[in-house]
Amino acid sequence: MVSEAPPFWWTKADWRAYALWPFSWLYGRIAGMRMDRARRATAPVPLICVGNFTVGGAGKTPTAIALARAAKAKGLKPGFLSRGYGGSLDVTTIVDPEHHRAREVGDEPLLLAREALTVVCRRRVEGARKLAAEGADIIIMDDGFQSARLVFDFALLVIDSGRGIGNGHLVPSGPVRAPIGDQIRHATALLKIGHESAADPLVRRAARAGKPVYAAETIRTDDRSLAGVKVLAWAGIADPEKFFRTVRETGAIIEETRSFPDHHHFSEDEVADLVDRAASQGLTLVTTAKDMVRLEPGHGRAGELAAKSRVIEIDVRFDDPAAPGKIIDTALAAARARRLRAPGSG
């Protein structure tokens, strides 16, 4: 999968998108066939997949956390399953946020592990079995919708209202991971995050297909102490501009920004540049939780950067507060029905 989306994916399709169309056609055929025809294994416990239509961030991780909190409120023990993108470990691993580094397990699993039992595994079926063996009674899979490895009891596709599906073309012409029709067919429901209109055509298409559409927004959990503060905002995420808008919403005054690729591991020179630039200009450093967990305090000046950076935490809040609980209940019911249909169940 492409790790760094080129900017033209997120603007109106131009000659670059159309020049790559033959490759996108082939990619789409393969992706669609895999979703439709792959032999999927069943997880030992109910499984919810939180995915998205496109390459790049759409809010999957905070959505997965919101669902885990809803599961815990119902007395369940949720477990997160992640491929561990950006990490080096190739063995099934229970993530320990106190001991593992982002270079080993990936940045998103470190955030998930603060909330609930988290396993990273390149082989999703094996990872699901490990979670069940460790006592998880419901699995929330962060990404993996298009991989077609497991049967989903609920597949929630997240879409950012500001970016939508970009130019609407498939990889490599655009950011779309598989034909939209195939993705909608395999989805249980959509979640639109934010109140902009770029996602509306897709939302209407999903609604016509009979798919429920939920709405949510990202909310800051800061104490508003950044209001009027001059800052240097830095981020290595899929959509840094979205983070910079969030910083402005705190009332902070952005004097400078620094953008890095998604899942970026910072060099000593990059760390030193951020610290020294902020100090020379009298600026406060601000960043995301995902970037903060990628800093390795034992290396060079990374500890100094971590100590001097303010983190703006983000949660996903559903417009309908009961929606996460309804998703959990629907997944549990689907899993019960799946077991009843299984050979030998009667």
Buried (B, 14 or more C-beta within 10 A) or exposed (E): EEEEBEEBBBEEBEEBBEEBBEEBEEBBEEBBBBBEEEEEEBBBBBBBBBBBBBBBBBBBBBBBBBBBBBBBEEEBBBBBBBBBBBBEBEEBBBBEBEEBBBBBBBBBBBBBBEBBBBBBBBBBBBBBBBBBEEEBBBBBBBBBBBBBBBBBBBBBBBBBBBBBBBBBBBBBBBBBBBBBEBBBEBBBBBBBBBEEEBBEEBBEBBEEEEBBBBBBBBEBEBEEEBEEBBBBBBBBBBBBBBBBEBBBEBEBBBBBBBBBEBBBBBEEEBBBBBBEBBEEEEBBBBBBBBBBBBBBEEEBBBBBBBEBBBBBEBBBEBEEEEBBBBBBBBBBEBBEEBEEEEEEEE
